């Protein structure tokens, strides 16, 4: 997965998430909405076969990069817990 910044202003970040799917984009979007500083979080894929997800994140003035980074860190912790519980059950 590769993140390519398309536009960045105070409180707004637009980026492309190459190599990603709706699954990853939806959970990232939902996690971003949990941040109290997030005012807009969404993505679109212009073509279902060859399009790449394009995200828009707007905040109330806080750094949107920080919001995205924080959301990713929280998701990583959740997936690590999930992975551990799966490993315990599969033994």
The first five atom37 places (N, CA, C, CB, O) and aatype in JSON, in Angstrom:
{
  "aatype": [20, 20, 20, 20, 20, 20, 20, 20, 20, 20, 20, 20, 20, 20, 20, 20, 20, 20, 20, 20, 20, 20, 20, 20, 20, 20, 20, 20, 20, 20, 20, 20, 20, 20, 20, 20, 20, 20, 20, 20, 20, 20, 20, 20, 20, 20, 20, 20, 20, 20, 20, 20, 20, 20, 20, 20, 20, 20, 20, 20, 20, 20, 20, 20, 20, 20, 20, 20, 20, 20, 20, 20, 20, 20, 20, 20, 20, 20, 20, 20, 20, 20, 20, 20, 20, 20, 20, 20, 20, 20, 20],
  "atom_mask": [
    [1, 1, 1, 1, 1],
    [1, 1, 1, 1, 1],
    [1, 1, 1, 1, 1],
    [1, 1, 1, 1, 1],
    [1, 1, 1, 1, 1],
    [1, 1, 1, 1, 1],
    [1, 1, 1, 1, 1],
    [1, 1, 1, 1, 1],
    [1, 1, 1, 1, 1],
    [1, 1, 1, 1, 1],
    [1, 1, 1, 1, 1],
    [1, 1, 1, 1, 1],
    [1, 1, 1, 1, 1],
    [1, 1, 1, 1, 1],
    [1, 1, 1, 1, 1],
    [1, 1, 1, 1, 1],
    [1, 1, 1, 1, 1],
    [1, 1, 1, 1, 1],
    [1, 1, 1, 1, 1],
    [1, 1, 1, 1, 1],
    [1, 1, 1, 1, 1],
    [1, 1, 1, 1, 1],
    [1, 1, 1, 1, 1],
    [1, 1, 1, 1, 1],
    [1, 1, 1, 1, 1],
    [1, 1, 1, 1, 1],
    [1, 1, 1, 1, 1],
    [1, 1, 1, 1, 1],
    [1, 1, 1, 1, 1],
    [1, 1, 1, 1, 1],
    [1, 1, 1, 1, 1],
    [1, 1, 1, 1, 1],
    [1, 1, 1, 1, 1],
    [1, 1, 1, 1, 1],
    [1, 1, 1, 1, 1],
    [1, 1, 1, 1, 1],
    [1, 1, 1, 1, 1],
    [1, 1, 1, 1, 1],
    [1, 1, 1, 1, 1],
    [1, 1, 1, 1, 1],
    [1, 1, 1, 1, 1],
    [1, 1, 1, 1, 1],
    [1, 1, 1, 1, 1],
    [1, 1, 1, 1, 1],
    [1, 1, 1, 1, 1],
    [1, 1, 1, 1, 1],
    [1, 1, 1, 1, 1],
    [1, 1, 1, 1, 1],
    [1, 1, 1, 1, 1],
    [1, 1, 1, 1, 1],
    [1, 1, 1, 1, 1],
    [1, 1, 1, 1, 1],
    [1, 1, 1, 1, 1],
    [1, 1, 1, 1, 1],
    [1, 1, 1, 1, 1],
    [1, 1, 1, 1, 1],
    [1, 1, 1, 1, 1],
    [1, 1, 1, 1, 1],
    [1, 1, 1, 1, 1],
    [1, 1, 1, 1, 1],
    [1, 1, 1, 1, 1],
    [1, 1, 1, 1, 1],
    [1, 1, 1, 1, 1],
    [1, 1, 1, 1, 1],
    [1, 1, 1, 1, 1],
    [1, 1, 1, 1, 1],
    [1, 1, 1, 1, 1],
    [1, 1, 1, 1, 1],
    [1, 1, 1, 1, 1],
    [1, 1, 1, 1, 1],
    [1, 1, 1, 1, 1],
    [1, 1, 1, 1, 1],
    [1, 1, 1, 1, 1],
    [1, 1, 1, 1, 1],
    [1, 1, 1, 1, 1],
    [1, 1, 1, 1, 1],
    [1, 1, 1, 1, 1],
    [1, 1, 1, 1, 1],
    [1, 1, 1, 1, 1],
    [1, 1, 1, 1, 1],
    [1, 1, 1, 1, 1],
    [1, 1, 1, 1, 1],
    [1, 1, 1, 1, 1],
    [1, 1, 1, 1, 1],
    [1, 1, 1, 1, 1],
    [1, 1, 1, 1, 1],
    [1, 1, 1, 1, 1],
    [1, 1, 1, 1, 1],
    [1, 1, 1, 1, 1],
    [1, 1, 1, 1, 1],
    [1, 1, 1, 1, 1]
  ],
  "atom_positions": [
    [[0.83, -1.16, 0.0], [0.0, 0.0, 0.0], [0.89, 1.24, 0.0], [-0.95, -0.01, 1.21], [1.9, 1.29, 0.7]],
    [[0.52, 2.22, -0.78], [1.3, 3.45, -0.88], [0.38, 4.65, -0.73], [2.08, 3.51, -2.22], [-0.67, 4.7, -1.37]],
    [[0.76, 5.6, 0.1], [-0.02, 6.81, 0.31], [0.63, 7.94, -0.48], [-0.13, 7.17, 1.82], [1.81, 8.25, -0.28]],
    [[-0.14, 8.56, -1.37], [0.37, 9.66, -2.19], [-0.47, 10.9, -1.89], [0.33, 9.3, -3.72], [-1.68, 10.92, -2.14]],
    [[0.17, 11.92, -1.35], [-0.53, 13.16, -1.01], [-0.84, 13.92, -2.29], [0.31, 14.03, -0.04], [0.05, 14.19, -3.1]],
    [[-2.12, 14.27, -2.47], [-2.57, 15.02, -3.65], [-2.64, 16.51, -3.34], [-3.93, 14.51, -4.12], [-2.27, 17.36, -4.16]],
    [[-3.15, 16.82, -2.12], [-3.3, 18.22, -1.72], [-3.25, 18.29, -0.21], [-4.64, 18.84, -2.26], [-3.78, 17.44, 0.5]],
    [[-2.59, 19.34, 0.27], [-2.51, 19.51, 1.72], [-2.59, 20.99, 2.05], [-1.21, 18.89, 2.29], [-1.82, 21.8, 1.54]],
    [[-3.54, 21.33, 2.91], [-3.71, 22.7, 3.41], [-3.94, 22.58, 4.91], [-4.91, 23.45, 2.7], [-4.05, 21.49, 5.45]],
    [[-4.01, 23.72, 5.56], [-4.29, 23.71, 6.99], [-5.65, 23.07, 7.22], [-4.24, 25.16, 7.58], [-6.67, 23.58, 6.75]],
    [[-5.66, 21.98, 7.94], [-6.91, 21.31, 8.28], [-7.49, 20.42, 7.2], [-7.91, 22.31, 8.62], [-8.59, 19.88, 7.37]],
    [[-6.77, 20.24, 6.09], [-7.3, 19.4, 5.0], [-6.18, 18.6, 4.36], [-8.01, 20.27, 3.93], [-5.09, 19.11, 4.1]],
    [[-6.47, 17.33, 4.11], [-5.52, 16.44, 3.45], [-6.27, 15.58, 2.45], [-4.76, 15.56, 4.49], [-7.25, 14.92, 2.79]],
    [[-5.79, 15.58, 1.21], [-6.32, 14.69, 0.18], [-5.18, 13.78, -0.24], [-6.9, 15.49, -1.05], [-4.08, 14.23, -0.54]],
    [[-5.47, 12.47, -0.25], [-4.43, 11.52, -0.63], [-5.03, 10.32, -1.34], [-3.64, 11.06, 0.6], [-6.21, 10.0, -1.2]],
    [[-4.17, 9.67, -2.1], [-4.53, 8.44, -2.82], [-3.91, 7.29, -2.03], [-4.03, 8.47, -4.33], [-2.78, 7.38, -1.55]],
    [[-4.66, 6.21, -1.91], [-4.18, 5.04, -1.18], [-4.02, 3.89, -2.17], [-5.15, 4.66, -0.01], [-4.89, 3.03, -2.28]],
    [[-2.89, 3.89, -2.9], [-2.66, 2.9, -3.94], [-2.56, 1.49, -3.37], [-1.38, 3.23, -4.72], [-1.94, 1.27, -2.33]],
    [[-3.18, 0.56, -4.05], [-3.1, -0.84, -3.64], [-4.05, -1.21, -2.52], [-1.72, -1.16, -3.23], [-3.93, -2.28, -1.93]],
    [[-4.99, -0.33, -2.23], [-5.92, -0.58, -1.14], [-7.28, -1.0, -1.68], [-6.05, 0.67, -0.26], [-7.56, -0.86, -2.87]],
    [[-8.12, -1.52, -0.79], [-9.46, -1.97, -1.17], [-10.5, -1.25, -0.34], [-9.59, -3.5, -1.0], [-10.18, -0.49, 0.57]],
    [[-11.76, -1.48, -0.68], [-12.85, -0.91, 0.1], [-12.77, -1.33, 1.57], [-14.2, -1.33, -0.48], [-13.11, -0.55, 2.45]],
    [[-12.31, -2.53, 1.82], [-12.24, -3.03, 3.19], [-11.35, -2.13, 4.05], [-11.7, -4.46, 3.2], [-11.78, -1.67, 5.11]],
    [[-10.15, -1.88, 3.6], [-9.22, -1.03, 4.35], [-9.73, 0.4, 4.41], [-7.82, -1.07, 3.72], [-9.66, 1.04, 5.46]],
    [[-10.24, 0.9, 3.31], [-10.72, 2.28, 3.27], [-11.9, 2.5, 4.22], [-11.13, 2.64, 1.84], [-11.96, 3.52, 4.9]],
    [[-12.82, 1.55, 4.26], [-13.98, 1.7, 5.15], [-13.57, 1.71, 6.61], [-14.97, 0.58, 4.9], [-14.08, 2.52, 7.38]],
    [[-12.68, 0.83, 7.01], [-12.3, 0.81, 8.43], [-11.48, 2.05, 8.79], [-11.51, -0.46, 8.76], [-11.58, 2.56, 9.91]],
    [[-10.66, 2.55, 7.86], [-9.91, 3.77, 8.12], [-10.87, 4.95, 8.24], [-8.87, 4.03, 7.0], [-10.73, 5.78, 9.13]],
    [[-11.83, 5.02, 7.35], [-12.82, 6.11, 7.39], [-13.58, 6.08, 8.72], [-13.8, 5.99, 6.21], [-13.76, 7.13, 9.35]],
    [[-14.03, 4.91, 9.14], [-14.77, 4.8, 10.39], [-13.92, 5.19, 11.59], [-15.29, 3.38, 10.57], [-14.41, 5.83, 12.52]],
    [[-12.65, 4.81, 11.58], [-11.76, 5.17, 12.68], [-11.5, 6.68, 12.7], [-10.43, 4.4, 12.58], [-11.44, 7.29, 13.76]],
    [[-11.36, 7.27, 11.52], [-11.17, 8.72, 11.46], [-12.36, 9.47, 12.04], [-10.93, 9.16, 10.01], [-12.2, 10.51, 12.67]],
    [[-13.57, 8.95, 11.82], [-14.77, 9.61, 12.34], [-14.83, 9.57, 13.86], [-16.01, 8.96, 11.76], [-15.58, 10.34, 14.46]],
    [[-14.08, 8.69, 14.49], [-14.06, 8.64, 15.95], [-13.22, 9.77, 16.56], [-13.51, 7.29, 16.42], [-13.35, 10.07, 17.74]],
    [[-12.38, 10.39, 15.75], [-11.53, 11.49, 16.22], [-12.39, 12.75, 16.35], [-10.33, 11.74, 15.23], [-13.09, 13.14, 15.42]],
    [[-12.33, 13.38, 17.52], [-13.19, 14.54, 17.79], [-12.83, 15.75, 16.92], [-13.1, 14.93, 19.25], [-13.65, 16.66, 16.77]],
    [[-11.65, 15.78, 16.34], [-11.24, 16.89, 15.49], [-11.62, 16.69, 14.02], [-9.75, 17.08, 15.6], [-11.53, 17.63, 13.23]],
    [[-12.04, 15.48, 13.65], [-12.38, 15.19, 12.26], [-13.75, 15.77, 11.92], [-12.36, 13.69, 12.01], [-14.74, 15.5, 12.61]],
    [[-13.78, 16.55, 10.85], [-15.04, 17.13, 10.37], [-15.51, 16.44, 9.09], [-14.87, 18.64, 10.12], [-16.71, 16.36, 8.84]],
    [[-14.58, 15.95, 8.29], [-14.89, 15.23, 7.05], [-13.9, 14.09, 6.92], [-14.83, 16.18, 5.8], [-12.7, 14.28, 7.11]],
    [[-14.4, 12.91, 6.6], [-13.55, 11.76, 6.3], [-14.3, 10.88, 5.32], [-13.17, 10.96, 7.6], [-15.36, 10.33, 5.64]],
    [[-13.77, 10.76, 4.14], [-14.43, 9.93, 3.13], [-13.46, 9.59, 2.01], [-15.67, 10.65, 2.58], [-12.35, 10.12, 1.93]],
    [[-13.91, 8.71, 1.16], [-13.08, 8.31, 0.02], [-13.98, 7.97, -1.15], [-12.17, 7.12, 0.38], [-15.17, 7.72, -1.0]],
    [[-13.38, 7.95, -2.32], [-14.08, 7.5, -3.52], [-13.1, 6.73, -4.39], [-14.7, 8.72, -4.3], [-11.89, 6.93, -4.34]],
    [[-13.68, 5.84, -5.19], [-12.91, 5.1, -6.19], [-13.61, 5.36, -7.51], [-12.81, 3.53, -5.85], [-14.73, 4.91, -7.73]],
    [[-12.94, 6.1, -8.39], [-13.6, 6.57, -9.62], [-13.94, 5.47, -10.61], [-12.73, 7.57, -10.29], [-14.92, 5.57, -11.34]],
    [[-13.14, 4.42, -10.64], [-13.43, 3.31, -11.55], [-13.26, 2.01, -10.76], [-12.5, 3.33, -12.81], [-12.22, 1.79, -10.15]],
    [[-14.27, 1.14, -10.77], [-14.23, -0.06, -9.93], [-13.13, -1.06, -10.29], [-15.54, -0.74, -10.0], [-12.73, -1.86, -9.44]],
    [[-12.65, -1.05, -11.5], [-11.63, -2.02, -11.9], [-10.21, -1.46, -11.85], [-11.92, -2.5, -13.29], [-9.28, -2.18, -11.49]],
    [[-10.05, -0.21, -12.2], [-8.69, 0.33, -12.28], [-8.47, 1.56, -11.41], [-8.38, 0.68, -13.7], [-7.36, 2.09, -11.36]],
    [[-9.5, 2.02, -10.72], [-9.37, 3.22, -9.9], [-8.69, 2.94, -8.57], [-10.72, 3.81, -9.64], [-8.74, 1.83, -8.05]],
    [[-8.05, 3.96, -8.04], [-7.41, 3.89, -6.73], [-8.23, 4.75, -5.76], [-5.92, 4.37, -6.8], [-8.76, 5.78, -6.16]],
    [[-8.33, 4.33, -4.5], [-9.09, 5.11, -3.52], [-8.46, 6.48, -3.3], [-9.17, 4.34, -2.19], [-7.24, 6.61, -3.15]],
    [[-9.31, 7.5, -3.29], [-8.87, 8.87, -3.01], [-9.6, 9.34, -1.77], [-9.14, 9.82, -4.23], [-10.83, 9.39, -1.74]],
    [[-8.84, 9.69, -0.75], [-9.37, 10.1, 0.55], [-9.37, 11.61, 0.68], [-8.57, 9.47, 1.68], [-8.52, 12.3, 0.12]],
    [[-10.35, 12.12, 1.44], [-10.36, 13.51, 1.87], [-10.57, 13.48, 3.38], [-11.48, 14.35, 1.13], [-11.51, 12.85, 3.87]],
    [[-9.69, 14.17, 4.1], [-9.81, 14.29, 5.55], [-9.73, 15.77, 5.89], [-8.69, 13.46, 6.31], [-8.76, 16.45, 5.54]],
    [[-10.75, 16.27, 6.57], [-10.75, 17.65, 7.04], [-10.94, 17.65, 8.54], [-11.85, 18.5, 6.33], [-11.72, 16.87, 9.09]],
    [[-10.21, 18.56, 9.19], [-10.3, 18.67, 10.64], [-10.72, 20.09, 11.02], [-8.95, 18.29, 11.31], [-10.87, 20.96, 10.17]],
    [[-10.89, 20.28, 12.3], [-11.26, 21.61, 12.81], [-10.06, 22.53, 12.96], [-11.97, 21.47, 14.15], [-10.12, 23.51, 13.71]],
    [[-8.98, 22.24, 12.28], [-7.76, 23.02, 12.36], [-6.58, 22.2, 12.84], [-7.96, 24.2, 13.27], [-5.43, 22.6, 12.65]],
    [[-6.86, 21.07, 13.44], [-5.78, 20.17, 13.86], [-5.14, 19.56, 12.62], [-6.33, 19.06, 14.82], [-5.73, 19.55, 11.54]],
    [[-3.93, 19.04, 12.79], [-3.18, 18.45, 11.68], [-3.87, 17.17, 11.19], [-1.73, 18.14, 12.12], [-3.97, 16.21, 11.95]],
    [[-4.36, 17.15, 9.95], [-5.03, 15.95, 9.44], [-4.08, 14.75, 9.31], [-5.65, 16.24, 8.09], [-4.52, 13.6, 9.41]],
    [[-2.79, 15.0, 9.1], [-1.83, 13.89, 9.06], [-1.8, 13.18, 10.41], [-0.41, 14.41, 8.68], [-1.7, 11.95, 10.47]],
    [[-1.88, 13.97, 11.47], [-1.88, 13.4, 12.81], [-3.13, 12.53, 13.01], [-1.82, 14.51, 13.87], [-3.05, 11.47, 13.63]],
    [[-4.27, 12.98, 12.5], [-5.51, 12.21, 12.62], [-5.39, 10.88, 11.88], [-6.7, 13.03, 12.08], [-5.8, 9.84, 12.4]],
    [[-4.83, 10.91, 10.68], [-4.68, 9.69, 9.88], [-3.69, 8.74, 10.57], [-4.2, 10.02, 8.44], [-3.94, 7.54, 10.68]],
    [[-2.59, 9.29, 11.04], [-1.59, 8.47, 11.72], [-2.16, 7.83, 12.98], [-0.36, 9.32, 12.07], [-1.93, 6.65, 13.24]],
    [[-2.89, 8.61, 13.76], [-3.49, 8.1, 14.99], [-4.51, 7.0, 14.69], [-4.17, 9.25, 15.77], [-4.55, 5.98, 15.38]],
    [[-5.33, 7.2, 13.66], [-6.32, 6.2, 13.27], [-5.62, 4.9, 12.86], [-7.2, 6.72, 12.12], [-6.07, 3.81, 13.22]],
    [[-4.55, 5.0, 12.11], [-3.81, 3.81, 11.68], [-3.2, 3.07, 12.86], [-2.7, 4.19, 10.69], [-3.22, 1.84, 12.91]],
    [[-2.67, 3.82, 13.82], [-2.08, 3.19, 15.01], [-3.15, 2.46, 15.82], [-1.37, 4.24, 15.89], [-2.91, 1.35, 16.3]],
    [[-4.32, 3.06, 15.97], [-5.41, 2.41, 16.71], [-5.87, 1.14, 16.0], [-6.6, 3.38, 16.88], [-6.12, 0.13, 16.64]],
    [[-5.97, 1.21, 14.68], [-6.39, 0.03, 13.92], [-5.35, -1.08, 14.03], [-6.61, 0.39, 12.45], [-5.7, -2.26, 14.13]],
    [[-4.08, -0.72, 14.02], [-3.03, -1.73, 14.16], [-3.15, -2.44, 15.51], [-1.64, -1.08, 14.03], [-3.01, -3.66, 15.57]],
    [[-3.41, -1.69, 16.57], [-3.58, -2.3, 17.89], [-4.77, -3.26, 17.9], [-3.78, -1.22, 18.97], [-4.69, -4.36, 18.45]],
    [[-5.88, -2.85, 17.27], [-7.05, -3.72, 17.21], [-6.76, -5.0, 16.44], [-8.23, -2.98, 16.57], [-7.16, -6.08, 16.86]],
    [[-6.06, -4.87, 15.31], [-5.74, -6.05, 14.51], [-4.77, -6.97, 15.22], [-5.18, -5.64, 13.18], [-4.85, -8.19, 15.09]],
    [[-3.83, -6.38, 15.97], [-2.9, -7.2, 16.74], [-3.65, -8.02, 17.79], [-1.82, -6.32, 17.43], [-3.38, -9.21, 17.96]],
    [[-4.6, -7.39, 18.48], [-5.41, -8.11, 19.48], [-6.22, -9.22, 18.8], [-6.36, -7.14, 20.22], [-6.3, -10.34, 19.3]],
    [[-6.82, -8.89, 17.67], [-7.61, -9.86, 16.92], [-6.76, -11.04, 16.49], [-8.26, -9.2, 15.7], [-7.16, -12.2, 16.61]],
    [[-5.56, -10.74, 15.98], [-4.64, -11.79, 15.54], [-4.26, -12.71, 16.69], [-3.38, -11.18, 14.93], [-4.23, -13.93, 16.53]],
    [[-3.98, -12.13, 17.85], [-3.62, -12.94, 19.03], [-4.77, -13.84, 19.46], [-3.21, -12.02, 20.19], [-4.55, -15.0, 19.79]],
    [[-5.98, -13.32, 19.46], [-7.11, -14.14, 19.88], [-7.38, -15.27, 18.88], [-8.38, -13.26, 20.04], [-7.77, -16.36, 19.27]],
    [[-7.17, -15.01, 17.6], [-7.31, -16.06, 16.59], [-6.25, -17.14, 16.79], [-7.2, -15.46, 15.16], [-6.56, -18.34, 16.73]],
    [[-5.01, -16.73, 17.05], [-3.93, -17.69, 17.26], [-4.23, -18.58, 18.47], [-2.59, -16.96, 17.46], [-3.96, -19.78, 18.42]],
    [[-4.77, -18.01, 19.53], [-5.11, -18.8, 20.73], [-6.18, -19.82, 20.42], [-5.57, -17.89, 21.86], [-6.11, -20.96, 20.9]],
    [[-7.16, -19.44, 19.65], [-8.28, -20.33, 19.35], [-7.92, -21.43, 18.37], [-9.43, -19.54, 18.81], [-8.49, -22.52, 18.42]],
    [[-7.0, -21.16, 17.48], [-6.63, -22.12, 16.43], [-5.73, -23.23, 16.96], [-5.93, -21.4, 15.29], [-5.68, -24.31, 16.36]],
    [[-5.02, -23.01, 18.05], [-4.1, -24.01, 18.59], [-4.75, -25.3, 18.89], [-3.47, -23.53, 19.81], [-4.09, -26.23, 19.35]]
  ]
}
